[in-house]
Amino acid sequence: MSSVPVHNFPVLKNSRILKAARGEKPDKLPIWIMRQAGRYLPEFLEFRKQHTFFEICQTPSLACEVTLMPLRRYDLDASIIFSDILVIPQALGMTVEMKPSVGPVLPDPLTLENINDLKREGAVSRLKYVGEAITLTRHKLEGKVPLIGFSGAPWTLMGYMIEGGGSKTLSKAKKWLYAYPEVSHQLLGLLTDVIIDYLIMQIEAGAQLIQVFDSSAEYLNKSLYAKFCLIYLKKISQSIRNRLNELNLDNVPLILFAKGAYFSLEEQGELGYDVVGIDWTMEPKFVRSTFKNKNITVQGNLDPCALYAPKEELTKMVTSMIEQFGTERYIVNLGHGIYPDAPVDAVQTFIDAVHSVNL
Ligand SMILES: Cc1c2[nH]c(c1CCC(=O)O)Cc1[nH]c(c(CCC(=O)O)c1C)Cc1[nH]c(c(CCC(=O)O)c1C)Cc1[nH]c(c(C)c1CCC(=O)O)C2
């Protein structure tokens, strides 16, 4: 293993999210927004006219520029590196296209016949551009806010790889879990190992928090989630802690967002993640009582559609959400990614409502 690089990054000026993740008291509640560097921003849409999606992801200066866009507009408390969860299947040798108004398409999905063609060897070095974008962005942020790195979770990546894109049911990928459990475990194990190396690379490059997106958790149930997801999610957090320790690197807060996995909420608090992301369907009080005495910070969970409400209504909903969650160990966010037609002014209203709460 190569030695850890020394970066001399600018001093961090806003550590609200790091404090909340560690269970310390910040001066204000931290807020960031899932998919904050996305298609609801007019400047992003303008940028996209000149560059393809993966060109932006793969060119550190472009990825850095887009990462900074929401920070120039809003008083957010974190940035998240511009990339996509599907860069992993790409690095494993699969073709991934981003089709306008369709989303991601993998024209040659994974089958029992081609699974051994996945190129595990060198996969993480083919993702070096993400590390370079992270390092550049840490410098360009000038310490304004922390930078979050991320990955898709094994099951969510498996879903896209087998379905060949988004799916309403994930029935092809779920078929594997029931019909070919051994091959499924082999695939999930491979993805887990790549994810661990990839996230360590991001942390070495300068990521200050990590979020694991299990966006397709909602298609499973308690027993499938226990058998095919929880063990791998736990391995990811444990291996990251162990590797950081070996490398003499500071611990980095880990966030798990398992969308729709209400059936395993309690278990999510036992996987070694500091923060559990809560989707918009969950009751704050239920979440808090489930995690009672567990030292878990919660993140969420405003319905992304609440941003369409009139300003006063939105402010009331945000205030009420904060009252219900309480202000301790809390990071404010939406309960899933922001939609492309979200009004840009509503995002400002959301942030103002959060920052106006006295702690
Ligand atoms: C499931 C998933 C994907 N990608 C991601 C997830 C997990 C989060 C979630 O559950 O929403 C994660 C992601 N994708 C993107 C980011 C960037 C950072 C950020 O601002 O949050 C992040 C964190 C950029 C993106 N990823 C994508 C875009 C839009 C593509 C374009 O510009 O044409 C952006 C800005 C494309 C993408 N990528 C993916 C889908 C389903 C789509 C199409 C739908 C959409 O556009 O939101 C896969």
The ligand as an SDF file (V2000), in Angstrom:
LIG
                    3D

 48 52  0  0  0  0  0  0  0  0999 V2000
  -29.9650    5.9090   -7.1620 C   0  0  0  0  0  0  0  0  0  0  0  0
  -28.8400    6.9120   -7.3460 C   0  0  0  0  0  0  0  0  0  0  0  0
  -28.2270    7.2560   -8.5770 C   0  0  0  0  0  0  0  0  0  0  0  0
  -27.2680    8.1990   -8.3020 N   0  0  0  0  0  0  0  0  0  0  0  0
  -27.2480    8.4820   -6.9800 C   0  0  0  0  0  0  0  0  0  0  0  0
  -28.2090    7.6470   -6.3450 C   0  0  0  0  0  0  0  0  0  0  0  0
  -28.4550    7.5780   -4.8620 C   0  0  0  0  0  0  0  0  0  0  0  0
  -29.3170    8.6870   -4.3920 C   0  0  0  0  0  0  0  0  0  0  0  0
  -30.7700    8.5070   -4.6700 C   0  0  0  0  0  0  0  0  0  0  0  0
  -31.3370    7.5240   -4.2050 O   0  0  0  0  0  0  0  0  0  0  0  0
  -31.3260    9.3730   -5.3410 O   0  0  0  0  0  0  0  0  0  0  0  0
  -26.3520    9.3990   -6.2560 C   0  0  0  0  0  0  0  0  0  0  0  0
  -25.9860   10.6820   -6.8750 C   0  0  0  0  0  0  0  0  0  0  0  0
  -26.1160   11.0820   -8.1850 N   0  0  0  0  0  0  0  0  0  0  0  0
  -25.6370   12.3380   -8.3380 C   0  0  0  0  0  0  0  0  0  0  0  0
  -25.0930   12.7440   -7.0990 C   0  0  0  0  0  0  0  0  0  0  0  0
  -24.2820   14.0350   -7.0100 C   0  0  0  0  0  0  0  0  0  0  0  0
  -24.0780   14.7480   -5.8110 C   0  0  0  0  0  0  0  0  0  0  0  0
  -25.2870   15.4600   -5.2800 C   0  0  0  0  0  0  0  0  0  0  0  0
  -25.5430   16.5810   -5.6490 O   0  0  0  0  0  0  0  0  0  0  0  0
  -25.9820   14.8930   -4.4100 O   0  0  0  0  0  0  0  0  0  0  0  0
  -25.3340   11.7310   -6.1670 C   0  0  0  0  0  0  0  0  0  0  0  0
  -25.0430   11.6900   -4.6820 C   0  0  0  0  0  0  0  0  0  0  0  0
  -25.6190   13.1360   -9.5640 C   0  0  0  0  0  0  0  0  0  0  0  0
  -26.5800   12.8510  -10.6430 C   0  0  0  0  0  0  0  0  0  0  0  0
  -26.9710   11.6270  -11.0760 N   0  0  0  0  0  0  0  0  0  0  0  0
  -27.8200   11.7820  -12.1490 C   0  0  0  0  0  0  0  0  0  0  0  0
  -27.9600   13.1680  -12.4350 C   0  0  0  0  0  0  0  0  0  0  0  0
  -28.7440   13.7750  -13.5900 C   0  0  0  0  0  0  0  0  0  0  0  0
  -28.1900   13.3350  -14.8990 C   0  0  0  0  0  0  0  0  0  0  0  0
  -28.0790   14.4260  -15.9350 C   0  0  0  0  0  0  0  0  0  0  0  0
  -27.5700   15.4960  -15.6470 O   0  0  0  0  0  0  0  0  0  0  0  0
  -28.4700   14.1400  -17.0610 O   0  0  0  0  0  0  0  0  0  0  0  0
  -27.1830   13.8410  -11.4980 C   0  0  0  0  0  0  0  0  0  0  0  0
  -26.9750   15.3000  -11.3800 C   0  0  0  0  0  0  0  0  0  0  0  0
  -28.4450   10.6850  -12.9180 C   0  0  0  0  0  0  0  0  0  0  0  0
  -28.9500    9.5330  -12.1800 C   0  0  0  0  0  0  0  0  0  0  0  0
  -28.1760    8.6930  -11.4130 N   0  0  0  0  0  0  0  0  0  0  0  0
  -28.9880    7.7410  -10.8380 C   0  0  0  0  0  0  0  0  0  0  0  0
  -30.3160    7.9570  -11.2850 C   0  0  0  0  0  0  0  0  0  0  0  0
  -31.5110    7.1260  -10.8880 C   0  0  0  0  0  0  0  0  0  0  0  0
  -30.3010    9.0630  -12.1390 C   0  0  0  0  0  0  0  0  0  0  0  0
  -31.4370    9.6220  -12.9570 C   0  0  0  0  0  0  0  0  0  0  0  0
  -32.3620   10.4140  -12.1350 C   0  0  0  0  0  0  0  0  0  0  0  0
  -31.8330   11.7750  -11.8240 C   0  0  0  0  0  0  0  0  0  0  0  0
  -31.4580   12.4910  -12.7470 O   0  0  0  0  0  0  0  0  0  0  0  0
  -31.8490   12.1710  -10.6690 O   0  0  0  0  0  0  0  0  0  0  0  0
  -28.4960    6.6950   -9.9290 C   0  0  0  0  0  0  0  0  0  0  0  0
  1  2  1  0
  2  3  2  0
  2  6  1  0
  3  4  1  0
  3 48  1  0
  4  5  1  0
  5  6  2  0
  5 12  1  0
  6  7  1  0
  7  8  1  0
  8  9  1  0
  9 10  2  0
  9 11  1  0
 12 13  1  0
 13 14  1  0
 13 22  2  0
 14 15  1  0
 15 16  2  0
 15 24  1  0
 16 17  1  0
 16 22  1  0
 17 18  1  0
 18 19  1  0
 19 20  2  0
 19 21  1  0
 22 23  1  0
 24 25  1  0
 25 26  1  0
 25 34  2  0
 26 27  1  0
 27 28  2  0
 27 36  1  0
 28 29  1  0
 28 34  1  0
 29 30  1  0
 30 31  1  0
 31 32  2  0
 31 33  1  0
 34 35  1  0
 36 37  1  0
 37 38  1  0
 37 42  2  0
 38 39  1  0
 39 40  2  0
 39 48  1  0
 40 41  1  0
 40 42  1  0
 42 43  1  0
 43 44  1  0
 44 45  1  0
 45 46  2  0
 45 47  1  0
M  END
$$$$
